[in-house]
Amino acid sequence: MIKNDKLFYRIALTVSAVVFLLVLALNKRLIEPPSEFPNIIYRFPMFNAIINGTCSILLLLSLRAIKQKKIDLHKKLNITTFLLSAVFLMLYVVYHFFVTHTAFGGEGGIKTLYLIILGLHIVLAALVLPLILIAFYFGLNNKVEKHRKIVRFAYPIWLFVTISGVVVYLMISPYYQYPL
């Protein structure tokens, strides 16, 4: 484990910035994908919605576990959620490398609602990554007070991001123009 908190802050911010820039590059199509790829990649958004839904449930169970002072269960649930979120991120990057942006086809109020949810989801997902990394660092190093301070902010944001990810998928999925 890294003993220097400031060094870990820098690492967490660097990792978060690299992830953000990679996602931005993929969404701007700065990297040209190959013309052929496996059809299973079209299913990645559905897999990611399942992962996000699972993470939402695990985060709620983790909160219950810590309130019941079941620290080992809390750690296991959070590590599982963290690993699933890492899988989500890998699938997200691969999907957006191969598949172009899907436009939301709804109009009026539903489109406004979709754009608000999507915008909040994107901004908060970018902001929560360094908080999650720092919270994990403190938790795994038994710096409980520092862990609690970060989690007060990170937990509700992470929970919102996982739930809103499912909502965004459910709202956009009817407009996918590829084989499912």
N, C-alpha and C positions, 0 to 999 in steps of 0.2 A: 504494500500500500504506500501511496505517496504521503509523506509526513507533513509536507508544507502545504497548508491550505491555499495560500496565494498562488502557488504553482498549479494546484488543481483547478482553481478558478480560471486561470489562463487556459489550461487544457480544455476545460468544459466549454469556455467561450469560443475557443478555436474550433473544436469539433462542431459546435453548433453553427458557427459561421460557415464552415466548409459544407455542412449538410444544406444549409440555406442557399448558398451559392450554387451548389449542384442542382437542387430542385429548381431554382430560378433559371439556370442554364437549360435544363430539360424542358421547362415550360416555354421558354423563348425559342426552343428548337435550335440552340447554338451548336448542338451535337447532332449530326445527321445519322439516323438509324439505318440499319440494313433493310432492304426491301422485303425480305422474307424472314419470318420468325414463327415459332410454335404457337398454335392457336390457343394453348392454355393461358398465354399471357392475357388474352381478352377476359379471362375469369379472375384476374388478380384484384380488380376492384371489389368483386363479390367476396373473395377471400379476405380482403382487407376490412370489409364491413363486418364480417364474422369475427375477425381478430379484434376490431374495435369494440364490438359488442361484448366479447369475452373479457376484454380488458376492463370495460365498464363494470361488469359484474365482479371481477377480481378486485378492483379498487374499492368497491363497496364492501366486499367481504373483508378486505384488509383493514378498512376503517373499523368495522365491527370487531375484528380480532384484536386490534390495539386497544379499543375501548374496554374489551374484556381482559386486557393485560396478557393476551396470548402472543407474546413477542415472537416466538419461533414461527408460529403460523403467519403472523404479520410479515415477517421477513420472507418466508417462502412465497407467500402470495405476491409480494412486491417484486421479488426477483423473477417470478414467472411472468408477471405483467410487463416488467422491463424487457425480458427476452422476447415476449410476443410483440412488443412495440418495436423491437429491433427487426424482427421478421417483417412486420408491417412496413417499416421504412425501406427495407431491401426490396420488397415486392412493389412498393410505390415507385421507387427509383427505376426498377426494371420496366415496369409498365409504362411509365412516362418517357422512358428512353425509346420504346418501340411504337407507342400509340400516340397519335395526335390528340389534341384537346377536343373534348366533347362539349358542344354548346348546349346550354339549358334551353329547352324548347317551349317552356311555359311563358305566359304573358301576364302583364298586369301585376296584381298584388302578390301572386304566387312567385313570380320571378323576383320581385323585390324581396320577399321573404327568403327565397333561396340565396340571393346575393348577400343578404345580411348574415345569414347563417354561415355561408361559405367564407365570407370575409372575416368574420370573427374566428372561425375555425382555423383559417390559414395564419392569421396574425398570432393567435394564442398558441398554435402548434409551434410556431417559430420561437415564441417567447418562453415556452415551458421547457423546452429541451435542456437548456443550461440549468434551470432550476431542478429538474429531475436528476440530472447528473450530479449536481452538488448535494442534493438531498440523499442520494444513494451513497455518495462518498462519506458524508457525515454518519449516516446510519450504519454502514458497514465498518466504520472506524469507531463505533460506540460513542460518538459525540452527540449524545441524545438531545441536549438543549439546542444546539445549532441545527440539528436535524429537524426538530419540532418547529423552529422559527421559519425554516425554508418551506417545510411541508404545509404550513398554514396558507401559503400562497400557491405552492405547486400543486397540491392535491386537488383543489376545486377546478383549477385550470386544466389539469390533466384529465379529470373526469369529464369536464365540458368538452374537451377536444375528442375524447373517445366517443361520447354520445353524439356529438354533432357530426362526427365522421360517418356514423351510421345514417343519420338523417340526410346528410348530403348525398350519400350513395343512393338511398331510397328515392330521393327527389330527382337525381340525374339519370338513374339507370334506365328509365323508359326511353331516353333519348340516345342511347348508345346505338351506333350505326354499324355494328359488326356482329358476327355470329356468336351467340352464347350457347 
